[in-house]
Amino acid sequence: MTQRNDSLCEIHIRRIPKEKLIRLKRQAKNQGKTLQDFMYEQTLRLADGEEIVAVQYKMLEQQSQLAQIIQANTEALLAQETRWRALLGEEE
C-alpha cells in the first residue's frame, strides 16, 4: 500500500507552445536535470521570489524608519548641545 503525502500538490500545465517546451527541455538538459526536476526548481524559485520581495520591502521600510529616528535623535542632541553651551557661556 502506498502512502500519500498531502502536503505536496501537483501542477499540470497544458498548451505550452512547442518552441517554448523545446527551450525548457534544452535548459534542463544543460543543467543535467530532467524537465520535471528543472520545472520543479523553477516553480519553487518563483514562489519564493514573492516572499523574498516582501521581506526586502519590509527591510527597506525599517531602514527608512531607522534613518528618520537617527536624524531626529541627532537634531535633538545638537539642540541640547546648543542649550548647554548657552548655559555655560560658551560660544559656538
PyMOL Python script that loads the backbone (N, CA, C, O; Angstrom):
from pymol import cmd

cmd.read_pdbstr("""\
ATOM      1  N   MET A   1       0.839  -1.185   0.000  1.00  0.00           N
ATOM      2  CA  MET A   1       0.000   0.000   0.000  1.00  0.00           C
ATOM      3  C   MET A   1       0.884   1.248   0.000  1.00  0.00           C
ATOM      4  O   MET A   1       1.816   1.339   0.799  1.00  0.00           O
ATOM      5  N   THR A   2       0.609   2.191  -0.869  1.00  0.00           N
ATOM      6  CA  THR A   2       1.416   3.408  -0.944  1.00  0.00           C
ATOM      7  C   THR A   2       0.832   4.473  -0.030  1.00  0.00           C
ATOM      8  O   THR A   2      -0.376   4.541   0.197  1.00  0.00           O
ATOM      9  N   GLN A   3       1.737   5.304   0.485  1.00  0.00           N
ATOM     10  CA  GLN A   3       1.311   6.392   1.356  1.00  0.00           C
ATOM     11  C   GLN A   3       1.209   7.672   0.542  1.00  0.00           C
ATOM     12  O   GLN A   3       1.997   7.900  -0.377  1.00  0.00           O
ATOM     13  N   ARG A   4       0.238   8.502   0.884  1.00  0.00           N
ATOM     14  CA  ARG A   4       0.087   9.797   0.228  1.00  0.00           C
ATOM     15  C   ARG A   4       0.660  10.876   1.119  1.00  0.00           C
ATOM     16  O   ARG A   4       0.500  10.849   2.340  1.00  0.00           O
ATOM     17  N   ASN A   5       1.313  11.802   0.509  1.00  0.00           N
ATOM     18  CA  ASN A   5       1.812  12.960   1.233  1.00  0.00           C
ATOM     19  C   ASN A   5       0.937  14.139   0.827  1.00  0.00           C
ATOM     20  O   ASN A   5       1.131  14.730  -0.235  1.00  0.00           O
ATOM     21  N   ASP A   6      -0.035  14.481   1.687  1.00  0.00           N
ATOM     22  CA  ASP A   6      -0.999  15.537   1.358  1.00  0.00           C
ATOM     23  C   ASP A   6      -0.390  16.933   1.386  1.00  0.00           C
ATOM     24  O   ASP A   6      -1.043  17.892   0.974  1.00  0.00           O
ATOM     25  N   SER A   7       0.852  17.068   1.864  1.00  0.00           N
ATOM     26  CA  SER A   7       1.470  18.382   1.876  1.00  0.00           C
ATOM     27  C   SER A   7       2.069  18.723   0.510  1.00  0.00           C
ATOM     28  O   SER A   7       2.453  19.869   0.278  1.00  0.00           O
ATOM     29  N   LEU A   8       2.152  17.760  -0.383  1.00  0.00           N
ATOM     30  CA  LEU A   8       2.663  18.005  -1.736  1.00  0.00           C
ATOM     31  C   LEU A   8       1.513  17.984  -2.726  1.00  0.00           C
ATOM     32  O   LEU A   8       0.651  17.108  -2.669  1.00  0.00           O
ATOM     33  N   CYS A   9       1.503  18.945  -3.627  1.00  0.00           N
ATOM     34  CA  CYS A   9       0.447  19.044  -4.624  1.00  0.00           C
ATOM     35  C   CYS A   9       1.054  18.932  -6.014  1.00  0.00           C
ATOM     36  O   CYS A   9       2.273  18.969  -6.183  1.00  0.00           O
ATOM     37  N   GLU A  10       0.194  18.795  -6.990  1.00  0.00           N
ATOM     38  CA  GLU A  10       0.654  18.689  -8.366  1.00  0.00           C
ATOM     39  C   GLU A  10       0.162  19.872  -9.182  1.00  0.00           C
ATOM     40  O   GLU A  10      -0.891  20.447  -8.908  1.00  0.00           O
ATOM     41  N   ILE A  11       0.942  20.216 -10.181  1.00  0.00           N
ATOM     42  CA  ILE A  11       0.554  21.242 -11.143  1.00  0.00           C
ATOM     43  C   ILE A  11       0.632  20.616 -12.524  1.00  0.00           C
ATOM     44  O   ILE A  11       1.609  19.948 -12.863  1.00  0.00           O
ATOM     45  N   HIS A  12      -0.391  20.836 -13.303  1.00  0.00           N
ATOM     46  CA  HIS A  12      -0.393  20.368 -14.691  1.00  0.00           C
ATOM     47  C   HIS A  12      -0.513  21.599 -15.576  1.00  0.00           C
ATOM     48  O   HIS A  12      -1.389  22.438 -15.364  1.00  0.00           O
ATOM     49  N   ILE A  13       0.353  21.705 -16.554  1.00  0.00           N
ATOM     50  CA  ILE A  13       0.324  22.841 -17.467  1.00  0.00           C
ATOM     51  C   ILE A  13       0.050  22.308 -18.861  1.00  0.00           C
ATOM     52  O   ILE A  13       0.731  21.404 -19.344  1.00  0.00           O
ATOM     53  N   ARG A  14      -0.939  22.873 -19.486  1.00  0.00           N
ATOM     54  CA  ARG A  14      -1.311  22.438 -20.831  1.00  0.00           C
ATOM     55  C   ARG A  14      -1.071  23.573 -21.819  1.00  0.00           C
ATOM     56  O   ARG A  14      -0.942  24.738 -21.441  1.00  0.00           O
ATOM     57  N   ARG A  15      -1.016  23.207 -23.071  1.00  0.00           N
ATOM     58  CA  ARG A  15      -0.936  24.153 -24.196  1.00  0.00           C
ATOM     59  C   ARG A  15       0.313  25.036 -24.132  1.00  0.00           C
ATOM     60  O   ARG A  15       0.227  26.253 -24.295  1.00  0.00           O
ATOM     61  N   ILE A  16       1.464  24.420 -23.895  1.00  0.00           N
ATOM     62  CA  ILE A  16       2.739  25.132 -23.958  1.00  0.00           C
ATOM     63  C   ILE A  16       3.165  25.175 -25.425  1.00  0.00           C
ATOM     64  O   ILE A  16       3.183  24.137 -26.087  1.00  0.00           O
ATOM     65  N   PRO A  17       3.503  26.345 -25.940  1.00  0.00           N
ATOM     66  CA  PRO A  17       3.983  26.392 -27.327  1.00  0.00           C
ATOM     67  C   PRO A  17       5.208  25.489 -27.499  1.00  0.00           C
ATOM     68  O   PRO A  17       6.092  25.443 -26.644  1.00  0.00           O
ATOM     69  N   LYS A  18       5.234  24.784 -28.612  1.00  0.00           N
ATOM     70  CA  LYS A  18       6.275  23.784 -28.842  1.00  0.00           C
ATOM     71  C   LYS A  18       7.675  24.370 -28.725  1.00  0.00           C
ATOM     72  O   LYS A  18       8.558  23.743 -28.139  1.00  0.00           O
ATOM     73  N   GLU A  19       7.896  25.584 -29.284  1.00  0.00           N
ATOM     74  CA  GLU A  19       9.238  26.178 -29.229  1.00  0.00           C
ATOM     75  C   GLU A  19       9.644  26.508 -27.795  1.00  0.00           C
ATOM     76  O   GLU A  19      10.825  26.454 -27.449  1.00  0.00           O
ATOM     77  N   LYS A  20       8.657  26.849 -26.961  1.00  0.00           N
ATOM     78  CA  LYS A  20       8.955  27.121 -25.543  1.00  0.00           C
ATOM     79  C   LYS A  20       9.316  25.831 -24.817  1.00  0.00           C
ATOM     80  O   LYS A  20      10.242  25.804 -24.006  1.00  0.00           O
ATOM     81  N   LEU A  21       8.585  24.771 -25.112  1.00  0.00           N
ATOM     82  CA  LEU A  21       8.870  23.481 -24.487  1.00  0.00           C
ATOM     83  C   LEU A  21      10.257  22.984 -24.875  1.00  0.00           C
ATOM     84  O   LEU A  21      10.987  22.458 -24.036  1.00  0.00           O
ATOM     85  N   ILE A  22      10.618  23.148 -26.131  1.00  0.00           N
ATOM     86  CA  ILE A  22      11.951  22.749 -26.591  1.00  0.00           C
ATOM     87  C   ILE A  22      13.017  23.540 -25.834  1.00  0.00           C
ATOM     88  O   ILE A  22      14.030  22.981 -25.413  1.00  0.00           O
ATOM     89  N   ARG A  23      12.786  24.835 -25.664  1.00  0.00           N
ATOM     90  CA  ARG A  23      13.743  25.681 -24.953  1.00  0.00           C
ATOM     91  C   ARG A  23      13.877  25.240 -23.494  1.00  0.00           C
ATOM     92  O   ARG A  23      14.986  25.186 -22.961  1.00  0.00           O
ATOM     93  N   LEU A  24      12.757  24.928 -22.852  1.00  0.00           N
ATOM     94  CA  LEU A  24      12.801  24.466 -21.452  1.00  0.00           C
ATOM     95  C   LEU A  24      13.545  23.139 -21.326  1.00  0.00           C
ATOM     96  O   LEU A  24      14.342  22.947 -20.408  1.00  0.00           O
ATOM     97  N   LYS A  25      13.277  22.234 -22.251  1.00  0.00           N
ATOM     98  CA  LYS A  25      13.970  20.939 -22.222  1.00  0.00           C
ATOM     99  C   LYS A  25      15.473  21.123 -22.409  1.00  0.00           C
ATOM    100  O   LYS A  25      16.274  20.443 -21.767  1.00  0.00           O
ATOM    101  N   ARG A  26      15.849  22.048 -23.292  1.00  0.00           N
ATOM    102  CA  ARG A  26      17.262  22.323 -23.533  1.00  0.00           C
ATOM    103  C   ARG A  26      17.919  22.887 -22.269  1.00  0.00           C
ATOM    104  O   ARG A  26      19.024  22.481 -21.909  1.00  0.00           O
ATOM    105  N   GLN A  27      17.244  23.815 -21.601  1.00  0.00           N
ATOM    106  CA  GLN A  27      17.788  24.389 -20.369  1.00  0.00           C
ATOM    107  C   GLN A  27      17.952  23.317 -19.294  1.00  0.00           C
ATOM    108  O   GLN A  27      18.956  23.290 -18.582  1.00  0.00           O
ATOM    109  N   ALA A  28      16.967  22.442 -19.182  1.00  0.00           N
ATOM    110  CA  ALA A  28      17.042  21.356 -18.208  1.00  0.00           C
ATOM    111  C   ALA A  28      18.225  20.444 -18.525  1.00  0.00           C
ATOM    112  O   ALA A  28      19.001  20.087 -17.639  1.00  0.00           O
ATOM    113  N   LYS A  29      18.350  20.078 -19.777  1.00  0.00           N
ATOM    114  CA  LYS A  29      19.447  19.201 -20.193  1.00  0.00           C
ATOM    115  C   LYS A  29      20.801  19.837 -19.931  1.00  0.00           C
ATOM    116  O   LYS A  29      21.728  19.162 -19.483  1.00  0.00           O
ATOM    117  N   ASN A  30      20.925  21.146 -20.208  1.00  0.00           N
ATOM    118  CA  ASN A  30      22.183  21.853 -19.961  1.00  0.00           C
ATOM    119  C   ASN A  30      22.569  21.856 -18.483  1.00  0.00           C
ATOM    120  O   ASN A  30      23.748  21.953 -18.145  1.00  0.00           O
ATOM    121  N   GLN A  31      21.575  21.749 -17.611  1.00  0.00           N
ATOM    122  CA  GLN A  31      21.844  21.699 -16.178  1.00  0.00           C
ATOM    123  C   GLN A  31      21.904  20.263 -15.652  1.00  0.00           C
ATOM    124  O   GLN A  31      22.037  20.034 -14.449  1.00  0.00           O
ATOM    125  N   GLY A  32      21.804  19.306 -16.572  1.00  0.00           N
ATOM    126  CA  GLY A  32      21.884  17.898 -16.179  1.00  0.00           C
ATOM    127  C   GLY A  32      20.668  17.435 -15.396  1.00  0.00           C
ATOM    128  O   GLY A  32      20.772  16.566 -14.531  1.00  0.00           O
ATOM    129  N   LYS A  33      19.515  18.015 -15.701  1.00  0.00           N
ATOM    130  CA  LYS A  33      18.293  17.689 -14.968  1.00  0.00           C
ATOM    131  C   LYS A  33      17.215  17.223 -15.926  1.00  0.00           C
ATOM    132  O   LYS A  33      17.259  17.490 -17.127  1.00  0.00           O
ATOM    133  N   THR A  34      16.247  16.521 -15.362  1.00  0.00           N
ATOM    134  CA  THR A  34      15.074  16.182 -16.148  1.00  0.00           C
ATOM    135  C   THR A  34      14.212  17.433 -16.241  1.00  0.00           C
ATOM    136  O   THR A  34      14.368  18.360 -15.446  1.00  0.00           O
ATOM    137  N   LEU A  35      13.312  17.460 -17.203  1.00  0.00           N
ATOM    138  CA  LEU A  35      12.412  18.598 -17.319  1.00  0.00           C
ATOM    139  C   LEU A  35      11.587  18.738 -16.050  1.00  0.00           C
ATOM    140  O   LEU A  35      11.347  19.851 -15.580  1.00  0.00           O
ATOM    141  N   GLN A  36      11.155  17.617 -15.498  1.00  0.00           N
ATOM    142  CA  GLN A  36      10.368  17.631 -14.258  1.00  0.00           C
ATOM    143  C   GLN A  36      11.151  18.296 -13.122  1.00  0.00           C
ATOM    144  O   GLN A  36      10.626  19.179 -12.445  1.00  0.00           O
ATOM    145  N   ASP A  37      12.391  17.882 -12.911  1.00  0.00           N
ATOM    146  CA  ASP A  37      13.203  18.462 -11.840  1.00  0.00           C
ATOM    147  C   ASP A  37      13.478  19.941 -12.087  1.00  0.00           C
ATOM    148  O   ASP A  37      13.427  20.757 -11.166  1.00  0.00           O
ATOM    149  N   PHE A  38      13.769  20.273 -13.341  1.00  0.00           N
ATOM    150  CA  PHE A  38      14.044  21.659 -13.696  1.00  0.00           C
ATOM    151  C   PHE A  38      12.827  22.540 -13.418  1.00  0.00           C
ATOM    152  O   PHE A  38      12.956  23.605 -12.815  1.00  0.00           O
ATOM    153  N   MET A  39      11.647  22.098 -13.856  1.00  0.00           N
ATOM    154  CA  MET A  39      10.434  22.884 -13.661  1.00  0.00           C
ATOM    155  C   MET A  39      10.052  22.962 -12.188  1.00  0.00           C
ATOM    156  O   MET A  39       9.530  23.979 -11.734  1.00  0.00           O
ATOM    157  N   TYR A  40      10.308  21.901 -11.449  1.00  0.00           N
ATOM    158  CA  TYR A  40      10.038  21.902 -10.009  1.00  0.00           C
ATOM    159  C   TYR A  40      10.869  22.996  -9.325  1.00  0.00           C
ATOM    160  O   TYR A  40      10.341  23.788  -8.545  1.00  0.00           O
ATOM    161  N   GLU A  41      12.164  23.030  -9.621  1.00  0.00           N
ATOM    162  CA  GLU A  41      13.039  24.038  -9.015  1.00  0.00           C
ATOM    163  C   GLU A  41      12.647  25.450  -9.436  1.00  0.00           C
ATOM    164  O   GLU A  41      12.644  26.366  -8.615  1.00  0.00           O
ATOM    165  N   GLN A  42      12.318  25.626 -10.704  1.00  0.00           N
ATOM    166  CA  GLN A  42      11.929  26.953 -11.192  1.00  0.00           C
ATOM    167  C   GLN A  42      10.625  27.418 -10.533  1.00  0.00           C
ATOM    168  O   GLN A  42      10.476  28.593 -10.200  1.00  0.00           O
ATOM    169  N   THR A  43       9.694  26.495 -10.350  1.00  0.00           N
ATOM    170  CA  THR A  43       8.413  26.834  -9.718  1.00  0.00           C
ATOM    171  C   THR A  43       8.617  27.237  -8.264  1.00  0.00           C
ATOM    172  O   THR A  43       8.026  28.211  -7.800  1.00  0.00           O
ATOM    173  N   LEU A  44       9.451  26.493  -7.545  1.00  0.00           N
ATOM    174  CA  LEU A  44       9.731  26.855  -6.151  1.00  0.00           C
ATOM    175  C   LEU A  44      10.428  28.204  -6.070  1.00  0.00           C
ATOM    176  O   LEU A  44      10.120  29.016  -5.198  1.00  0.00           O
ATOM    177  N   ARG A  45      11.364  28.443  -6.974  1.00  0.00           N
ATOM    178  CA  ARG A  45      12.080  29.724  -7.000  1.00  0.00           C
ATOM    179  C   ARG A  45      11.100  30.872  -7.271  1.00  0.00           C
ATOM    180  O   ARG A  45      11.189  31.928  -6.644  1.00  0.00           O
ATOM    181  N   LEU A  46      10.189  30.667  -8.181  1.00  0.00           N
ATOM    182  CA  LEU A  46       9.175  31.677  -8.494  1.00  0.00           C
ATOM    183  C   LEU A  46       8.293  31.948  -7.279  1.00  0.00           C
ATOM    184  O   LEU A  46       8.011  33.103  -6.958  1.00  0.00           O
ATOM    185  N   ALA A  47       7.862  30.893  -6.608  1.00  0.00           N
ATOM    186  CA  ALA A  47       7.012  31.049  -5.421  1.00  0.00           C
ATOM    187  C   ALA A  47       7.772  31.739  -4.292  1.00  0.00           C
ATOM    188  O   ALA A  47       7.211  32.590  -3.602  1.00  0.00           O
ATOM    189  N   ASP A  48       9.034  31.387  -4.097  1.00  0.00           N
ATOM    190  CA  ASP A  48       9.841  32.005  -3.041  1.00  0.00           C
ATOM    191  C   ASP A  48      10.163  33.453  -3.361  1.00  0.00           C
ATOM    192  O   ASP A  48      10.371  34.255  -2.451  1.00  0.00           O
ATOM    193  N   GLY A  49      10.205  33.795  -4.631  1.00  0.00           N
ATOM    194  CA  GLY A  49      10.543  35.152  -5.044  1.00  0.00           C
ATOM    195  C   GLY A  49       9.615  36.189  -4.437  1.00  0.00           C
ATOM    196  O   GLY A  49      10.070  37.261  -4.035  1.00  0.00           O
ATOM    197  N   GLU A  50       8.330  35.894  -4.362  1.00  0.00           N
ATOM    198  CA  GLU A  50       7.382  36.835  -3.777  1.00  0.00           C
ATOM    199  C   GLU A  50       7.673  37.044  -2.300  1.00  0.00           C
ATOM    200  O   GLU A  50       7.582  38.168  -1.806  1.00  0.00           O
ATOM    201  N   GLU A  51       8.021  35.982  -1.592  1.00  0.00           N
ATOM    202  CA  GLU A  51       8.351  36.104  -0.177  1.00  0.00           C
ATOM    203  C   GLU A  51       9.609  36.937   0.004  1.00  0.00           C
ATOM    204  O   GLU A  51       9.681  37.767   0.910  1.00  0.00           O
ATOM    205  N   ILE A  52      10.583  36.724  -0.839  1.00  0.00           N
ATOM    206  CA  ILE A  52      11.849  37.468  -0.747  1.00  0.00           C
ATOM    207  C   ILE A  52      11.596  38.950  -0.999  1.00  0.00           C
ATOM    208  O   ILE A  52      12.135  39.796  -0.285  1.00  0.00           O
ATOM    209  N   VAL A  53      10.791  39.275  -1.992  1.00  0.00           N
ATOM    210  CA  VAL A  53      10.482  40.670  -2.295  1.00  0.00           C
ATOM    211  C   VAL A  53       9.760  41.313  -1.118  1.00  0.00           C
ATOM    212  O   VAL A  53      10.038  42.462  -0.775  1.00  0.00           O
ATOM    213  N   ALA A  54       8.835  40.582  -0.498  1.00  0.00           N
ATOM    214  CA  ALA A  54       8.113  41.123   0.661  1.00  0.00           C
ATOM    215  C   ALA A  54       9.066  41.409   1.813  1.00  0.00           C
ATOM    216  O   ALA A  54       8.939  42.436   2.479  1.00  0.00           O
ATOM    217  N   VAL A  55      10.015  40.515   2.054  1.00  0.00           N
ATOM    218  CA  VAL A  55      10.992  40.714   3.125  1.00  0.00           C
ATOM    219  C   VAL A  55      11.894  41.905   2.796  1.00  0.00           C
ATOM    220  O   VAL A  55      12.186  42.719   3.671  1.00  0.00           O
ATOM    221  N   GLN A  56      12.332  42.010   1.552  1.00  0.00           N
ATOM    222  CA  GLN A  56      13.182  43.123   1.155  1.00  0.00           C
ATOM    223  C   GLN A  56      12.442  44.449   1.313  1.00  0.00           C
ATOM    224  O   GLN A  56      13.027  45.434   1.764  1.00  0.00           O
ATOM    225  N   TYR A  57      11.166  44.483   0.948  1.00  0.00           N
ATOM    226  CA  TYR A  57      10.373  45.704   1.082  1.00  0.00           C
ATOM    227  C   TYR A  57      10.259  46.088   2.560  1.00  0.00           C
ATOM    228  O   TYR A  57      10.407  47.258   2.913  1.00  0.00           O
ATOM    229  N   LYS A  58       9.995  45.100   3.421  1.00  0.00           N
ATOM    230  CA  LYS A  58       9.888  45.362   4.857  1.00  0.00           C
ATOM    231  C   LYS A  58      11.214  45.894   5.406  1.00  0.00           C
ATOM    232  O   LYS A  58      11.221  46.809   6.228  1.00  0.00           O
ATOM    233  N   MET A  59      12.322  45.331   4.960  1.00  0.00           N
ATOM    234  CA  MET A  59      13.635  45.795   5.404  1.00  0.00           C
ATOM    235  C   MET A  59      13.869  47.242   4.982  1.00  0.00           C
ATOM    236  O   MET A  59      14.395  48.034   5.764  1.00  0.00           O
ATOM    237  N   LEU A  60      13.486  47.597   3.761  1.00  0.00           N
ATOM    238  CA  LEU A  60      13.649  48.977   3.289  1.00  0.00           C
ATOM    239  C   LEU A  60      12.812  49.938   4.125  1.00  0.00           C
ATOM    240  O   LEU A  60      13.261  51.036   4.455  1.00  0.00           O
ATOM    241  N   GLU A  61      11.592  49.521   4.465  1.00  0.00           N
ATOM    242  CA  GLU A  61      10.745  50.352   5.323  1.00  0.00           C
ATOM    243  C   GLU A  61      11.405  50.572   6.680  1.00  0.00           C
ATOM    244  O   GLU A  61      11.432  51.691   7.193  1.00  0.00           O
ATOM    245  N   GLN A  62      11.939  49.489   7.260  1.00  0.00           N
ATOM    246  CA  GLN A  62      12.573  49.592   8.573  1.00  0.00           C
ATOM    247  C   GLN A  62      13.835  50.443   8.514  1.00  0.00           C
ATOM    248  O   GLN A  62      14.110  51.202   9.443  1.00  0.00           O
ATOM    249  N   GLN A  63      14.605  50.330   7.437  1.00  0.00           N
ATOM    250  CA  GLN A  63      15.798  51.165   7.283  1.00  0.00           C
ATOM    251  C   GLN A  63      15.417  52.637   7.194  1.00  0.00           C
ATOM    252  O   GLN A  63      16.094  53.495   7.760  1.00  0.00           O
ATOM    253  N   SER A  64      14.339  52.924   6.489  1.00  0.00           N
ATOM    254  CA  SER A  64      13.871  54.301   6.364  1.00  0.00           C
ATOM    255  C   SER A  64      13.425  54.835   7.724  1.00  0.00           C
ATOM    256  O   SER A  64      13.744  55.968   8.086  1.00  0.00           O
ATOM    257  N   GLN A  65      12.699  54.028   8.462  1.00  0.00           N
ATOM    258  CA  GLN A  65      12.262  54.436   9.803  1.00  0.00           C
ATOM    259  C   GLN A  65      13.461  54.655  10.721  1.00  0.00           C
ATOM    260  O   GLN A  65      13.490  55.614  11.492  1.00  0.00           O
ATOM    261  N   LEU A  66      14.434  53.776  10.639  1.00  0.00           N
ATOM    262  CA  LEU A  66      15.632  53.911  11.460  1.00  0.00           C
ATOM    263  C   LEU A  66      16.394  55.195  11.104  1.00  0.00           C
ATOM    264  O   LEU A  66      16.878  55.894  11.994  1.00  0.00           O
ATOM    265  N   ALA A  67      16.499  55.498   9.835  1.00  0.00           N
ATOM    266  CA  ALA A  67      17.179  56.722   9.405  1.00  0.00           C
ATOM    267  C   ALA A  67      16.462  57.954   9.944  1.00  0.00           C
ATOM    268  O   ALA A  67      17.104  58.920  10.357  1.00  0.00           O
ATOM    269  N   GLN A  68      15.136  57.917   9.941  1.00  0.00           N
ATOM    270  CA  GLN A  68      14.365  59.039  10.487  1.00  0.00           C
ATOM    271  C   GLN A  68      14.596  59.183  11.994  1.00  0.00           C
ATOM    272  O   GLN A  68      14.723  60.299  12.497  1.00  0.00           O
ATOM    273  N   ILE A  69      14.649  58.074  12.704  1.00  0.00           N
ATOM    274  CA  ILE A  69      14.895  58.101  14.151  1.00  0.00           C
ATOM    275  C   ILE A  69      16.286  58.659  14.437  1.00  0.00           C
ATOM    276  O   ILE A  69      16.460  59.491  15.328  1.00  0.00           O
ATOM    277  N   ILE A  70      17.275  58.194  13.674  1.00  0.00           N
ATOM    278  CA  ILE A  70      18.648  58.683  13.860  1.00  0.00           C
ATOM    279  C   ILE A  70      18.716  60.178  13.590  1.00  0.00           C
ATOM    280  O   ILE A  70      19.360  60.917  14.334  1.00  0.00           O
ATOM    281  N   GLN A  71      18.053  60.625  12.529  1.00  0.00           N
ATOM    282  CA  GLN A  71      18.043  62.049  12.201  1.00  0.00           C
ATOM    283  C   GLN A  71      17.403  62.863  13.323  1.00  0.00           C
ATOM    284  O   GLN A  71      17.936  63.900  13.720  1.00  0.00           O
ATOM    285  N   ALA A  72      16.270  62.402  13.832  1.00  0.00           N
ATOM    286  CA  ALA A  72      15.580  63.115  14.916  1.00  0.00           C
ATOM    287  C   ALA A  72      16.449  63.153  16.172  1.00  0.00           C
ATOM    288  O   ALA A  72      16.521  64.183  16.843  1.00  0.00           O
ATOM    289  N   ASN A  73      17.109  62.039  16.496  1.00  0.00           N
ATOM    290  CA  ASN A  73      17.990  62.000  17.668  1.00  0.00           C
ATOM    291  C   ASN A  73      19.194  62.918  17.489  1.00  0.00           C
ATOM    292  O   ASN A  73      19.611  63.586  18.435  1.00  0.00           O
ATOM    293  N   THR A  74      19.746  62.955  16.301  1.00  0.00           N
ATOM    294  CA  THR A  74      20.888  63.830  16.024  1.00  0.00           C
ATOM    295  C   THR A  74      20.491  65.291  16.210  1.00  0.00           C
ATOM    296  O   THR A  74      21.220  66.072  16.822  1.00  0.00           O
ATOM    297  N   GLU A  75      19.330  65.647  15.677  1.00  0.00           N
ATOM    298  CA  GLU A  75      18.848  67.026  15.825  1.00  0.00           C
ATOM    299  C   GLU A  75      18.599  67.366  17.294  1.00  0.00           C
ATOM    300  O   GLU A  75      18.911  68.473  17.734  1.00  0.00           O
ATOM    301  N   ALA A  76      18.039  66.425  18.054  1.00  0.00           N
ATOM    302  CA  ALA A  76      17.778  66.659  19.478  1.00  0.00           C
ATOM    303  C   ALA A  76      19.083  66.826  20.244  1.00  0.00           C
ATOM    304  O   ALA A  76      19.183  67.687  21.118  1.00  0.00           O
ATOM    305  N   LEU A  77      20.085  66.008  19.923  1.00  0.00           N
ATOM    306  CA  LEU A  77      21.388  66.116  20.595  1.00  0.00           C
ATOM    307  C   LEU A  77      22.068  67.444  20.270  1.00  0.00           C
ATOM    308  O   LEU A  77      22.671  68.059  21.150  1.00  0.00           O
ATOM    309  N   LEU A  78      21.978  67.893  19.020  1.00  0.00           N
ATOM    310  CA  LEU A  78      22.570  69.175  18.638  1.00  0.00           C
ATOM    311  C   LEU A  78      21.869  70.329  19.352  1.00  0.00           C
ATOM    312  O   LEU A  78      22.515  71.284  19.786  1.00  0.00           O
ATOM    313  N   ALA A  79      20.548  70.235  19.471  1.00  0.00           N
ATOM    314  CA  ALA A  79      19.806  71.276  20.192  1.00  0.00           C
ATOM    315  C   ALA A  79      20.200  71.281  21.661  1.00  0.00           C
ATOM    316  O   ALA A  79      20.357  72.344  22.261  1.00  0.00           O
ATOM    317  N   GLN A  80      20.359  70.107  22.236  1.00  0.00           N
ATOM    318  CA  GLN A  80      20.773  70.008  23.645  1.00  0.00           C
ATOM    319  C   GLN A  80      22.183  70.577  23.833  1.00  0.00           C
ATOM    320  O   GLN A  80      22.454  71.270  24.814  1.00  0.00           O
ATOM    321  N   GLU A  81      23.063  70.283  22.901  1.00  0.00           N
ATOM    322  CA  GLU A  81      24.417  70.814  22.977  1.00  0.00           C
ATOM    323  C   GLU A  81      24.402  72.344  22.924  1.00  0.00           C
ATOM    324  O   GLU A  81      25.134  73.008  23.658  1.00  0.00           O
ATOM    325  N   THR A  82      23.565  72.889  22.052  1.00  0.00           N
ATOM    326  CA  THR A  82      23.446  74.343  21.940  1.00  0.00           C
ATOM    327  C   THR A  82      22.954  74.948  23.267  1.00  0.00           C
ATOM    328  O   THR A  82      23.462  75.977  23.711  1.00  0.00           O
ATOM    329  N   ARG A  83      21.969  74.302  23.887  1.00  0.00           N
ATOM    330  CA  ARG A  83      21.471  74.793  25.180  1.00  0.00           C
ATOM    331  C   ARG A  83      22.553  74.738  26.248  1.00  0.00           C
ATOM    332  O   ARG A  83      22.692  75.675  27.034  1.00  0.00           O
ATOM    333  N   TRP A  84      23.316  73.661  26.288  1.00  0.00           N
ATOM    334  CA  TRP A  84      24.398  73.535  27.271  1.00  0.00           C
ATOM    335  C   TRP A  84      25.464  74.611  27.065  1.00  0.00           C
ATOM    336  O   TRP A  84      25.957  75.221  28.014  1.00  0.00           O
ATOM    337  N   ARG A  85      25.795  74.818  25.811  1.00  0.00           N
ATOM    338  CA  ARG A  85      26.805  75.855  25.514  1.00  0.00           C
ATOM    339  C   ARG A  85      26.313  77.229  25.971  1.00  0.00           C
ATOM    340  O   ARG A  85      27.084  78.022  26.512  1.00  0.00           O
ATOM    341  N   ALA A  86      25.025  77.504  25.751  1.00  0.00           N
ATOM    342  CA  ALA A  86      24.463  78.797  26.172  1.00  0.00           C
ATOM    343  C   ALA A  86      24.475  78.907  27.691  1.00  0.00           C
ATOM    344  O   ALA A  86      24.781  79.968  28.237  1.00  0.00           O
ATOM    345  N   LEU A  87      24.144  77.818  28.373  1.00  0.00           N
ATOM    346  CA  LEU A  87      24.159  77.849  29.850  1.00  0.00           C
ATOM    347  C   LEU A  87      25.560  78.028  30.406  1.00  0.00           C
ATOM    348  O   LEU A  87      25.754  78.700  31.419  1.00  0.00           O
ATOM    349  N   LEU A  88      26.535  77.424  29.738  1.00  0.00           N
ATOM    350  CA  LEU A  88      27.917  77.504  30.217  1.00  0.00           C
ATOM    351  C   LEU A  88      28.624  78.752  29.711  1.00  0.00           C
ATOM    352  O   LEU A  88      29.773  79.008  30.070  1.00  0.00           O
ATOM    353  N   GLY A  89      27.949  79.521  28.889  1.00  0.00           N
ATOM    354  CA  GLY A  89      28.537  80.751  28.381  1.00  0.00           C
ATOM    355  C   GLY A  89      29.558  80.531  27.298  1.00  0.00           C
ATOM    356  O   GLY A  89      30.383  81.408  27.042  1.00  0.00           O
ATOM    357  N   GLU A  90      29.526  79.392  26.657  1.00  0.00           N
ATOM    358  CA  GLU A  90      30.466  79.105  25.559  1.00  0.00           C
ATOM    359  C   GLU A  90      29.870  79.602  24.244  1.00  0.00           C
ATOM    360  O   GLU A  90      28.655  79.618  24.050  1.00  0.00           O
ATOM    361  N   GLU A  91      30.759  79.999  23.363  1.00  0.00           N
ATOM    362  CA  GLU A  91      30.298  80.418  22.052  1.00  0.00           C
ATOM    363  C   GLU A  91      30.432  79.261  21.079  1.00  0.00           C
ATOM    364  O   GLU A  91      31.270  78.376  21.254  1.00  0.00           O
ATOM    365  N   GLU A  92      29.604  79.282  20.064  1.00  0.00           N
ATOM    366  CA  GLU A  92      29.663  78.219  19.051  1.00  0.00           C
ATOM    367  C   GLU A  92      30.770  78.447  18.063  1.00  0.00           C
ATOM    368  O   GLU A  92      30.955  77.645  17.148  1.00  0.00           O
TER     369      GLU A  92
END
""", "prot")
cmd.dss("prot")
cmd.show_as("cartoon", "prot")
cmd.util.cbc("prot")
cmd.orient("prot")
